[in-house]
Amino acid sequence: MQTTDLVAQLVLQIGIILFTVRLFGFLAKKAKIPSVLGELSAGVLIGPFALGGIALPGLGFPNGIFPFSEASGLAVSVELYSFATVASVVLLFVSGLETDLRLFLRYSLKGGLIGIIGALLSFAAGTLCAAFLLKFSVLDPRCMFFGVIAMTSSVGISARILSERNKMDSPEGVTIISAGVFEDVLWIILLAVVIGIFSAVSTGSASVPSASGILLMAGRIFGIWLGATALLLLCSKILASFLKIFKNSIEFSVLALGVAFILAGLLEKQDLALIIGAYIAGLSLSKTDIAAVIHERIHSLYIFFVPMFFAIMGMMVNVREIITPPVLIFGSLLMAAVVLAKMIGNGAMAMISGFNRLGALRIGAGMIPRGEGALITCGIGLAAGVINNQNFSAAVFMIFLSIIACPPILALMLKIPGRGTRKPEIDDNSVSENWVFETREIADLVTSNILAELRNEGFYVQTMSKDKGFTQARKDETALFITEKNKSITITTSKTDMPFVKNEIYEVILELSSSIEKLKTSADPAKMKKNLLDTEARTTKDILALINHGSFILELKGNTKEQVITELVDSLDAQGKLLDRNLVLEDVFEREKTMSTGMEHSIALPHAKTDGITETTVAIGISKEGINFDSMDGQSSRVIILIVSPKTDCGLYVQFLAAVGSIFRNETLREAVINASSQHEAIELMTKKKS
């Protein structure tokens, strides 16, 4: 195939993968299962063993869009596998970057013991299971390779479940994460050892090594890993300072990723896997003040590459082989061995480390899922020839099972009431302060100003979760964790940094108070209100689509502002559109107290942002007699349009307010809508106003 044809096919393949993997990841989230499962399934579906292998000669694909590649021996082309390799470097760099070294060191003893024992038992279980089924020696690198696959935990999947239930900072949550870090270290070392042994055996330079030979090789590789890690950690501040020379955060974030690629390549030359260098690079930068910013800036690259990695791994799975008895038996037995090893190894050490039975079960369940690490290991093993396609399919089947099994098991354990430790955990260093304000809007304003001030003072600020109002700010050794919920702001930091936080809050509130007083004298909302209704306001199908028959009342029964607002809110509640009727009413009335929403030309636009609803929703009511809404022109309001929107996702909220004002300022149309004989007629008049 010519180079241009090869490139054209690769570009097309990447485009198809991107769309398919995003679709399946989205569907997986909708089904409340880990997105990685959807991404893997996408790869299986479009791979050479399924739809991708269907011949399309008329379109220039005689062997399919994703043909089986004999040359690579990996089912997919060398070019596609290269993309997967690059993606694995990005993935492990981000994993290292996300490792909280302070948290890791705080729980290093407990997490270390739990992680090491669980990992070693899993390695033994996987190796013994493979030796039994494959009929090889336990010292055969092919058997030990399955031990490596068995020991890798995907704490990312567990972390997602812990986060959803606000258990990330619980003793079990922190221990699962820190134990996962130790397992990652052992996994990386043993992966390098097994690959090294296999390379020596396959080239004929050595026979299957003895136990002492394996220990010597492990010692050499551990020395290289430890040396590289120690050097990068010691030089992390120097590295961060160098990166900061490039003032633009996007530039130094991309260069940080460049460091990961350089280190990955160098360690690969020393017989360590690429991913080891990438992980070390991320780990070394994780304790710097630019870690959060790097994470945020390369997020788009992560979103682009990493799902492609999972899809390409899925494409290497032979669907026909998975449903064969040998693969099903192998994968199921391997899964059973891993679950037992994790529950017994991690669970037993958890109980020895101060957890009770419930805590031990939670930790054991949290260590069950295999994910990105296991898939990377499978890909490396297949590429190196350590395992064949059938063994690869069995391993991926086991990974599928673990991803499916973990969420419900861990969720069930977390639902059981009670703490997981024998004694209450006390944090001697971290402290929290809480400030409660009159409204959510004031809390939003204070938070925005705090973050602006922190940026001005050289902090690197990253919004970790917009929906949950969680932000992290870091500068040198100072780390602040800011959570905004409803009307309150909570900041967690070390005891030594809390005085700084209190002074910062005081200065921000003082400055805001002064600004608000000046605002009162420089702007008059009542005067501004007169210019809000404009016939030139944009009205689009998306905006007008918010109007529906079920929320249109032709004749309101109420005689007061409070009654008709309640009537409109109840019409939305009757359709199941509200999460909390009383909260919606409270927020609408609260907005009405600030300033009446009675406009000119017999229009009233009561509205509010509220947590009592999930999406922007509208209700319209007609009162031919008119309702007193304290309108600016003194007229009664005959058209009352209620719009409520979630606080975190306003959608078309303000656009709709402007659009309906434009529509009803037209007197002829307004009278026609007021006197319409049916909901259908009224809505048709409104939606065709500017068609």
Buried (B, 14 or more C-beta within 10 A) or exposed (E): EEEEEEEEBBEBBBEBBBEBBBEBBEBBEEEEBBBBBBBBBBBBBBBBBBBBBEEEEEEEBEBBBBBBBEEBEBBBBEBBBBBBBBBBBBBBBBBBBBBBBBBBEBBBEBBBBBBBBBBBBBBBBBBBBBBEBBEBEEBBBBBBBBBBBBBBBBBBBBBBBBBBEEBBBBBBBBBBBBBBBBBBBBBBBBBBBBBBBBBBBEEEEBEBBEEEBBEEBBEBBBEBBEEBBEEBBEEBBEBBEEBBEBEEBEEBBBBBBEBBBEBBEEBBEBBBBBBBBBBBBBBBBBBBBBBBBBBBBBEEBBEBBBBBBBBBBBBBBBEEBBEBEEBBEBBBBBBBBBBBBBBBBBBBBBBEBBBBEBBBBBBBBBBBBBBBBBBBBBBBBBBBEBBEBBBBBBBBBBBBBBBEBBBEBBBEBBEEEEBBBEEEEEEEEBBEEEBEBEBBBBBBBBBEBBBEBBEEEEBBBBBBEEEBBBBBBBBEEBBBBBBBEEBBBBBBBBEEBBEEBEEBBEEBBEEBEEEEEEEEEEEEEEEEBEEBBEEEBEBEEEBBEBBBEEBBBBEBEBEEBBEBBBBBBBBBBEEEBBBBBEBBBBBBBBBBEEEBBBBBBBBBBBBBBBBBBEEBBBBBBBBEEBBBBEBBEEBBBBBBBBBBBBBEEEBBBEBBBBBBBBBBBBEEBBEBBBEBEEBEBBBEBBBEBBE
